[in-house]
């Protein structure tokens, strides 16, 4: 299909080169005719008449290009659909990290307080200081904070 499109494009390019040459020759003849028309006497325009069959040739070439392009687009979409189907058939269905670890195993490094390169959620270590209200009717005891600090590592799981 691509070779057919390339050959059609080459034929169209040759036709357009010839038409461009004729157009350039007509343009030069018209410039000369404009300068001669200001002088007395008859003017010979020396124009090449347009080829009436040329428009049908252009239309046929463009129709062939459109047809070849449509076929190439169809082949590409079919190929893309086939590739995506193959990718989907190869990918395993994994719903959670536990399933992933079951299929591929756990990482060698485990997050912990001694592993500095992995992120780790630290245990609560801060104490919230107790307090007594100004009128001494309420009192709050000192206790451990419920907040947990995330130590961010350089590597991620």
N, C-alpha and C positions, 0 to 999 in steps of 0.2 A: 504494500500500500504506500509506504513512504517512497519507494523507488518510482512508483507511478506518479506521485505528487511532484517529485523532483523533476521528472521528465516533462510534466505539464508546465511546471514553472520555467524550465529552460526554454521551452517553445514560446511561452508567453513573453519571456525576456527578449528573445530574438525579434518577435513581432513588434514589441514596444521600442526596441532600438531602431528598427527601420522607420517606424512611425515618428520617432523623435527626430531622426535625420531629416525626414520630409518636412516636419514642422519647422525645424531650424532653417531649412532652405527657403520655405515660404516666408518666414519672418524676415530674413535678409532681403528677399525680393520685395517685400512690402516696404521696408525701409528705403530701398533704392527707389521704389515707385513714388514714395512720398516726396523725396527730394527732386525727382524728375517731374512730378506733377506741377511744380511751381514754374516750370519752364514751358514755353508755348509748344503746342504739338500734341499728338496722340501719345498715350502711355501704354506700354506693353507690360503687363503685370507679371508675366512669367510665373504664374502660380501653378503648383501641382494640384489638380482637383482631388478632393477627398475620395478615398476608396469607400464606396457604399457597403461593400461586403465586409469591410473591416469591423464594423460594429457587431455584426453577427459572429465573426470570428472571436472577438473579445468576449462576447456573452457566452459562447460555447466554452472558451478556455476558463472563464470564471465559474461556470457551472461545473466543469470537470474538477476544478480546484475545490469548490464547495463540497462536491460529492466525496472526493478523496479525504478532505478534512473531516467530514462527518464520519467516515469509516475509521479514520485514525482515532477520533474522539471515542467512538464506540469501543474500539480495541483497548484504548487506555483505561476507560471506565471498567471494562470487563476485567482487565489485568489488575486494577486497583481493588476491585471487589474480591477477586480470587486471592490476592495477597492478604487482605484483611481477614478473609475467612480462614486462611492458613494460620495466621497469627493467633486468631481467637481459638482455633482448635488446639494449638500448642500450649497456650497459657492455661495453667491449672486454676481451678476454682478455689480461691483462698478467701475465707470470710473473716479471719481474725489472725492475730499474731501467733496464737497458740497453734493454729493449723499450719502456719508458715514454718514455725520452729519444728513442728512434727515432721514436715516434709524435708526441710533443708538443714535442720539441726540448729542448736543455739550458738550464739557467738562465743568465741573463746574467752573474750574479756567480759567480765560481769561487773556491773556498776556496784560500787561500795565505797566506804569512806577512805580506803587505802588506794583506790584506783583514781588517780588524778585526771586521767584523760577522758573519762566518761562522766556524764551528768549524774548527779546523785541527790536524792531528797534526804536531807539531814534529819536526825531525830530532834524533837523539840528540846532545847536546852536553856531557853531564857526563862527567867522567873518574872512574874508580874507581882510587883510589890503591893502589899496590902495597904489599905487606907481606912481611915476613920472619918466620918462626916464631921462638919464643924460643930453641929449640935450634939455630937456623940451618940446619935440614935442608930446610925448604921455603921457597920464595920465590915471590911472585906479582908479575907485572909490572903496571905502570900501563897501563890500557886504557880505551877509550870504553865508556860504559854502554850496555846494550841497551835500556834503558827509553826510552819515547817519551812526551812530555808532550802532553796534549790541551788546546789553548787553546780554551776555550768562547767562541763568539761570541754576539752578541745576536740574530741571525737564524739560522734553520735551513734546510737545504735541503728 
